[in-house]
Amino acid sequence: MNVRGRAALVTGSGSGLGEGIAHRLAAEGAAVMVNDIEADKVERVVADVRAAGGRAEGRMADVTRKDQVEALVAATAEAFGRLDILVNNVGTAKDRSIFKMEEQDWDTVLAVNLKSQFLCSQAAAQRMGRQGYGRIVNIASRAWLGWWGQANYAASKGGIVSLTRTLALELGKYGITVNAIAPGVIDTPLYQSLPEDTRARLMHAQPGLKIGHPRDVAWAALFFASDEAAFVTGQVLYVCGGKSLYATPAV
Ligand SMILES: NC(=O)c1ccc[n+]([C@@H]2O[C@H](COP(=O)([O-])OP(=O)(O)OC[C@H]3O[C@@H](n4cnc5c(N)ncnc54)[C@H](O)[C@@H]3O)[C@@H](O)[C@H]2O)c1
């Protein structure tokens, strides 16, 4: 799967899945712009990618802010001469039952998870369209199918699926594909931050009783980002160990 010589921007790549995707793309020969809202994370991942022999630059930006997104996309194109691959990875969770969910929990999760993907895709598509080539990979979640305590998170991820399908229709004629990955439970700092009993419940709801690793998602992202995936667009690929196959936890 070829991404050699391509220029990629991976949002929220200072940690977890994004970090794994940045490393995978760089290892396969793409130049990668590492982005995060936390500067120290950006610096660490850029240093790690370079130490592994890859090409990386870094830029701190809050991708819920249109002005910062436009500057981030411009900086990527300036650093590498073009922008071929956008991985919309940034995400957060604020789980609560519907009776306890605050308005702010809803607004924050929708902005970080969904609005960021709209803003980044819009800015990137303008450049990709002029090039006649682009790959947009949106990180959704298996949770878009529904999960307890995740009204805000699931709705944001369902919105990503709809956004993906619609942008695939609109951008196809410009040589841009748009696909989504729906991960299940993956071992990242986000997962590790959950209470122990929540983590245990999630583990026991897995068909294989094991959770995923960031590299599982990175391989899927590499496929959608590659030249070879030219005829694949508007799709959702579950990387969830089979958890999308049923609606309720095992008894
Ligand atoms: N870990 C899982 O089990 C899992 C499962 C399904 C989907 N996902 C999705 O995968 C994506 C990555 O999750 P993760 O587990 O790696 O999380 P993570 O918290 O480890 O990494 C997310 C990164 O995004 C950064 N970030 C947050 N808000 C930002 C903003 N406004 N601008 C720029 N950067 C920002 C954070 O600082 C962090 O470094 C998210 O979209 C998440 O919803 C994760």
The ligand as a Gaussian input file, in Angstrom:
#p B3LYP/6-31G(d) Opt

LIG

0 1
 N       -9.242000       4.487000      22.291000
 C      -10.369000       3.918000      21.921000
 O      -10.787000       2.882000      22.466000
 C      -11.174000       4.502000      20.775000
 C      -12.235000       3.751000      20.271000
 C      -12.985000       4.255000      19.218000
 C      -12.675000       5.472000      18.679000
 N      -11.648000       6.197000      19.189000
 C      -11.383000       7.494000      18.584000
 O      -10.031000       7.556000      18.177000
 C       -9.588000       8.922000      18.211000
 C       -8.319000       9.014000      19.026000
 O       -8.596000       8.557000      20.348000
 P       -7.439000       8.126000      21.373000
 O       -7.974000       7.005000      22.164000
 O       -6.157000       7.973000      20.643000
 O       -7.434000       9.420000      22.317000
 P       -6.217000      10.200000      23.031000
 O       -6.857000      11.032000      24.083000
 O       -5.151000       9.231000      23.439000
 O       -5.649000      11.122000      21.861000
 C       -6.354000      12.233000      21.370000
 C       -5.375000      13.382000      21.170000
 O       -6.110000      14.492000      20.617000
 C       -5.641000      15.682000      21.237000
 N       -6.678000      16.711000      21.159000
 C       -7.825000      16.786000      21.872000
 N       -8.534000      17.866000      21.513000
 C       -7.843000      18.487000      20.533000
 C       -8.068000      19.642000      19.744000
 N       -9.190000      20.385000      19.912000
 N       -7.143000      19.976000      18.806000
 C       -6.020000      19.236000      18.639000
 N       -5.750000      18.116000      19.368000
 C       -6.640000      17.750000      20.308000
 C       -5.334000      15.275000      22.675000
 O       -4.432000      16.170000      23.314000
 C       -4.745000      13.875000      22.484000
 O       -3.337000      13.911000      22.351000
 C      -10.754000       9.722000      18.791000
 O      -11.512000      10.279000      17.727000
 C      -11.574000       8.675000      19.524000
 O      -12.917000       9.040000      19.645000
 C      -10.881000       5.743000      20.232000

